[in-house]
Amino acid sequence: MTLSKRFGFGIFAVCLSVLYPQISQADGFTSKDLLKWKKSSQDSYFSTSIGMAGVVATQNRREAARCIDDWYFADKATQQKRNGHIRKVMTENPSYHPQATILAIIRKACGRLAEKA
């Protein structure tokens, strides 16, 4: 996925989230809650979250954006492998918000999304 496509996808995702509020924005939402969803819904959540992290990185640290693109969006097999790893980490850390878990995994793989201030 190119950076411009990711940016367009990010704009779409933000608009969709404004028009269609999700339970994932509720207080107390945890990885344990997300893991109860259908696998396809989990995959969509992961992809959207990682895509948005990539959008943030394009504005702050382009090398992290490229890393995220290569790390997750290289191909379908890579995405499925990463999704499996995310599920494993969430299973091991069920009380954390899924976004926190995903961002920690991204940071471990690609570093900070922004330069230190």
Stockholm file with secondary structure:
# STOCKHOLM 1.0

chainA/1-117         MTLSKRFGFGIFAVCLSVLYPQISQADGFTSKDLLKWKKSSQDSYFSTSIGMAGVVATQNRREAARCIDDWYFADKATQQKRNGHIRKVMTENPSYHPQATILAIIRKACGRLAEKA
#=GR chainA/1-117 SS CCHHHHHHHHHHHHHHHHHSCCGGGSTTCCHHHHTTSCHHHHHHHHHHHHHHHHHHHHHHCHHHHHHHHHHHSSCHHHHHHHHHHHHHHHHHSTTSCHHHHHHHHHHHHHCCSSCCC
#=GC SS_cons         CCHHHHHHHHHHHHHHHHHSCCGGGSTTCCHHHHTTSCHHHHHHHHHHHHHHHHHHHHHHCHHHHHHHHHHHSSCHHHHHHHHHHHHHHHHHSTTSCHHHHHHHHHHHHHCCSSCCC
//
